[in-house]
Amino acid sequence: MDSFIELARNRFSCRAFKNQEVSKELVEKVFEAARIAPSAVNSQPWIFIAITEEPLKKMIAATYARSWLETAPVIIIACGDHNRSWRRSDGKDHCDIDIAIAIDHITLAATENGLATCWVCKFDTMKCASLLEIPAHVTPIALIPLGFPAEAPKADRHKDKRKPLNEILFWEGTKF
Ligand SMILES: Cc1cc2nc3c(=O)[nH]c(=O)nc-3n(C[C@H](O)[C@H](O)[C@H](O)COP(=O)(O)O)c2cc1C
């Protein structure tokens, strides 16, 4: 991939993975992109837990209702530490924003390295926290399956399934 836009276009939500191991070195290469991600006041409130071994992987996958998650050789639990994240003077906690940026770096770096991912937020966060003994000030925000894709993205997915530019970018203001 020669350009950022090509990389961004190639990322897709993969829901079927090859039964092929991903080396620790490759996972760590991908996570370098998370390590250098920006965060509010550089608070870096992220904690990533990588699960590869059974039976724990199966138990984590079971916190989500769809069985395809189990096909991923690696499941990342992306967590936010609310004791570290920045709160604005109006009280807004920026933890989720910071974690989302780091996850986006991961999904793009994974794509660049021939891997695939999918954001999964519709999981049982309480069960996940309990399985991993995650303390109350840390929230599991998303599960990110990581592996070699066993499916290809639909070629025209950015045509019909995305809003056109004139519905998202407004010059000098808009009516709400
Ligand atoms: C915050 C967030 C949460 C998501 N949660 C889920 C989920 O629980 N399960 C799932 O299958 N996909 C989930 N997705 C994937 C979206 O459905 C997907 O990104 C969207 O349909 C666009 O498709 P694409 O990623 O292939 O471009 C989530 C995506 C985001 C950004």
The ligand as an SDF file (V2000), in Angstrom:
LIG
                    3D

 31 33  0  0  0  0  0  0  0  0999 V2000
  -17.1170    1.6910   18.0570 C   0  0  0  0  0  0  0  0  0  0  0  0
  -17.4320    0.5160   17.1440 C   0  0  0  0  0  0  0  0  0  0  0  0
  -18.0990   -0.5830   17.6500 C   0  0  0  0  0  0  0  0  0  0  0  0
  -18.3560   -1.6850   16.8470 C   0  0  0  0  0  0  0  0  0  0  0  0
  -18.9080   -2.8250   17.3940 N   0  0  0  0  0  0  0  0  0  0  0  0
  -19.1080   -3.9050   16.6210 C   0  0  0  0  0  0  0  0  0  0  0  0
  -19.6170   -5.1160   17.1840 C   0  0  0  0  0  0  0  0  0  0  0  0
  -19.9050   -5.2120   18.3810 O   0  0  0  0  0  0  0  0  0  0  0  0
  -19.7810   -6.1770   16.3540 N   0  0  0  0  0  0  0  0  0  0  0  0
  -19.4650   -6.1290   15.0180 C   0  0  0  0  0  0  0  0  0  0  0  0
  -19.6280   -7.1450   14.3300 O   0  0  0  0  0  0  0  0  0  0  0  0
  -18.9690   -4.9830   14.4590 N   0  0  0  0  0  0  0  0  0  0  0  0
  -18.7880   -3.8830   15.2200 C   0  0  0  0  0  0  0  0  0  0  0  0
  -18.2620   -2.7390   14.6720 N   0  0  0  0  0  0  0  0  0  0  0  0
  -17.9030   -2.7110   13.2360 C   0  0  0  0  0  0  0  0  0  0  0  0
  -18.8440   -1.8330   12.4030 C   0  0  0  0  0  0  0  0  0  0  0  0
  -20.0590   -2.5120   12.1920 O   0  0  0  0  0  0  0  0  0  0  0  0
  -18.1440   -1.4940   11.0790 C   0  0  0  0  0  0  0  0  0  0  0  0
  -16.9870   -0.7400   11.3520 O   0  0  0  0  0  0  0  0  0  0  0  0
  -19.0250   -0.6820   10.1190 C   0  0  0  0  0  0  0  0  0  0  0  0
  -20.1490   -1.4330    9.7340 O   0  0  0  0  0  0  0  0  0  0  0  0
  -18.2600   -0.2910    8.8460 C   0  0  0  0  0  0  0  0  0  0  0  0
  -17.7350   -1.4310    8.1980 O   0  0  0  0  0  0  0  0  0  0  0  0
  -16.1690   -1.5840    7.9410 P   0  0  0  0  0  0  0  0  0  0  0  0
  -15.4680   -1.5630    9.2900 O   0  0  0  0  0  0  0  0  0  0  0  0
  -16.0120   -2.9400    7.2710 O   0  0  0  0  0  0  0  0  0  0  0  0
  -15.7010   -0.4620    7.0840 O   0  0  0  0  0  0  0  0  0  0  0  0
  -18.0020   -1.6400   15.4770 C   0  0  0  0  0  0  0  0  0  0  0  0
  -17.3330   -0.5200   14.9730 C   0  0  0  0  0  0  0  0  0  0  0  0
  -17.0380    0.5370   15.7940 C   0  0  0  0  0  0  0  0  0  0  0  0
  -16.2550    1.7140   15.2310 C   0  0  0  0  0  0  0  0  0  0  0  0
  1  2  1  0
  2  3  1  0
  2 30  2  0
  3  4  2  0
  4  5  1  0
  4 28  1  0
  5  6  2  0
  6  7  1  0
  6 13  1  0
  7  8  2  0
  7  9  1  0
  9 10  1  0
 10 11  2  0
 10 12  1  0
 12 13  2  0
 13 14  1  0
 14 15  1  0
 14 28  1  0
 15 16  1  0
 16 17  1  0
 16 18  1  0
 18 19  1  0
 18 20  1  0
 20 21  1  0
 20 22  1  0
 22 23  1  0
 23 24  1  0
 24 25  2  0
 24 26  1  0
 24 27  1  0
 28 29  2  0
 29 30  1  0
 30 31  1  0
M  END
$$$$
